[in-house]
Amino acid sequence: MQAKFTAKVLGSIALLAALASPLTAQAQGTIQGAQRGAEQGGRDAGPVGAVIGGTVGAVAGTVGGILGVQDRPRFRSYVVEQRVPSYRYESEVRVGAVLPESGVTYYEMPAEYNAPAYRYTYINERPVIVDPRTRTVVQVID
C-alpha cells in the first residue's frame, strides 16, 4: 500500500517537473518561486514536500510573465531612468500583440533579470518585454 502511494506521488512529481521545466528557463521569478516553494514544502512535509513545493513554486513564479512580481517595479524604474523614447502604438498594448517591423526600437534586457532571449521597449509610456524573433509582446509591465 505504501509503495503504491509513493509511486503515485513520485509519478505526479515527475509529471509536474516535466511540465514546469520549459518554464524554469524563462525568468528569475521562476527560480525564486522554486526556492520559496521548496523551502515551504520542506518545512511542511519533508523531502517529498520540498520537491512538490519547488515544482509548484516554479510554475507559480513564472505565471504572469517573464519577470517575477518582485522584479517588475524595479524593471519599470530602470526603463524610465533609461529615458528611451516611447513608441506610439495605435492598438491595445497587451500580451500577444505583434509590434510593427519598423519604428520600434528594441533594447537588450539587463543581465540581472536573467532573460537574455528577450528584449524590451517602451510602448505608449509602458515598458513591455518582447520576443525579438516574432516581435510579440510577452509581458506588459504596469
C-alpha positions as a printed Julia matrix, in Angstrom:
142×3 Matrix{Float64}:
  0.0    0.0     0.0
  2.76   2.44    0.99
  4.75   1.55   -2.15
  1.78   2.3    -4.45
  1.2    5.65   -2.76
  4.89   6.56   -3.03
  4.94   5.53   -6.7
  1.89   7.71   -7.41
  3.41  10.69   -5.6
  6.72  10.31   -7.42
  4.91   9.91  -10.75
  2.98  13.09  -10.07
  6.17  14.91   -9.16
  7.84  13.75  -12.36
  4.87  14.95  -14.41
  4.87  18.34  -12.7
  8.61  18.66  -13.18
  8.32  17.82  -16.87
  5.57  20.38  -17.33
  7.47  23.04  -15.4
 10.9   22.51  -16.94
 10.32  24.64  -20.07
  9.15  27.44  -17.84
 12.12  27.34  -15.5
 14.48  28.72  -18.11
 12.37  31.82  -18.64
 12.65  34.0   -15.61
 14.14  34.86  -12.32
 10.58  34.74  -10.93
 10.65  31.03  -11.64
 13.86  30.5    -9.7
 12.65  32.49   -6.73
  9.3   30.7    -6.8
 11.02  27.3    -6.85
 13.26  28.23   -3.93
 10.4   29.53   -1.82
  8.16  26.59   -2.71
 10.87  24.05   -1.86
 11.61  25.73    1.47
  7.96  25.85    2.48
  7.25  22.33    1.23
 10.28  21.01    3.11
  9.1   22.64    6.33
  5.57  21.32    5.9
  6.13  17.81    4.54
  9.81  16.91    4.49
 11.78  15.92    1.35
  8.76  14.96   -0.76
  7.1   18.24    0.18
 10.22  20.12   -0.86
 10.17  18.52   -4.32
  6.47  19.19   -4.83
  6.72  22.69   -3.36
  9.67  23.52   -5.59
  7.87  22.42   -8.73
  4.64  24.2    -7.87
  6.58  27.29   -6.78
  8.47  27.36  -10.07
  5.24  27.32  -12.03
  3.65  29.96   -9.81
  6.74  32.17  -10.08
  6.51  32.12  -13.87
  2.77  32.63  -14.25
  2.15  36.18  -15.34
  5.23  36.75  -17.45
  8.98  36.75  -17.78
  9.71  38.87  -14.73
  8.65  37.82  -11.28
  6.29  40.04   -9.31
  9.12  41.43   -7.17
 11.22  42.43  -10.2
  8.55  44.38  -12.06
  8.69  47.71  -10.12
 12.5   47.75  -10.26
 12.47  46.97  -14.01
  9.87  49.68  -14.65
 12.08  52.19  -12.83
 15.08  51.02  -14.84
 13.28  51.6   -18.16
 12.05  55.04  -17.09
 15.57  56.02  -15.95
 16.98  55.0   -19.36
 14.75  57.65  -20.95
 14.14  55.58  -24.05
 11.6   57.14  -26.4
  8.06  55.84  -26.19
  6.66  54.41  -29.41
  3.06  55.42  -30.14
  1.13  52.21  -30.79
 -2.43  52.64  -32.1
 -3.71  49.23  -30.94
 -4.12  47.9   -27.41
 -0.82  47.23  -25.63
 -1.33  43.65  -24.44
  0.4   40.31  -24.23
  0.24  38.65  -27.63
  0.26  41.89  -29.64
  2.68  41.79  -32.56
  4.59  45.04  -32.92
  5.34  46.54  -36.33
  8.53  45.69  -38.22
  9.73  49.28  -38.35
  9.66  52.23  -36.0
 10.05  50.31  -32.73
 13.46  50.18  -31.05
 14.27  47.09  -29.0
 16.81  47.07  -26.18
 18.69  44.2   -24.56
 17.39  43.04  -21.21
 19.81  43.84  -18.38
 21.68  40.7   -17.25
 20.31  40.95  -13.71
 16.84  39.96  -14.97
 18.08  36.68  -16.42
 16.07  36.95  -19.64
 18.68  37.16  -22.42
 16.35  35.77  -25.09
 14.03  38.77  -24.76
 14.18  42.49  -25.47
 12.29  45.39  -24.01
 10.82  48.52  -25.49
  8.64  51.4   -24.34
  5.17  51.48  -25.9
  2.6   54.18  -25.05
  4.61  55.06  -21.92
  4.57  51.41  -20.76
  7.58  49.09  -20.6
  6.97  45.84  -22.44
  9.04  42.7   -22.89
  9.13  41.32  -26.41
 10.19  38.11  -28.13
 12.55  39.62  -30.72
 12.12  36.77  -33.21
  8.4   37.41  -33.59
  8.08  40.98  -32.22
  5.35  39.6   -29.92
  4.7   41.28  -26.57
  5.2   38.63  -23.87
  4.78  40.84  -20.82
  3.46  44.34  -20.11
  5.0   45.92  -17.04
  2.45  48.03  -15.13
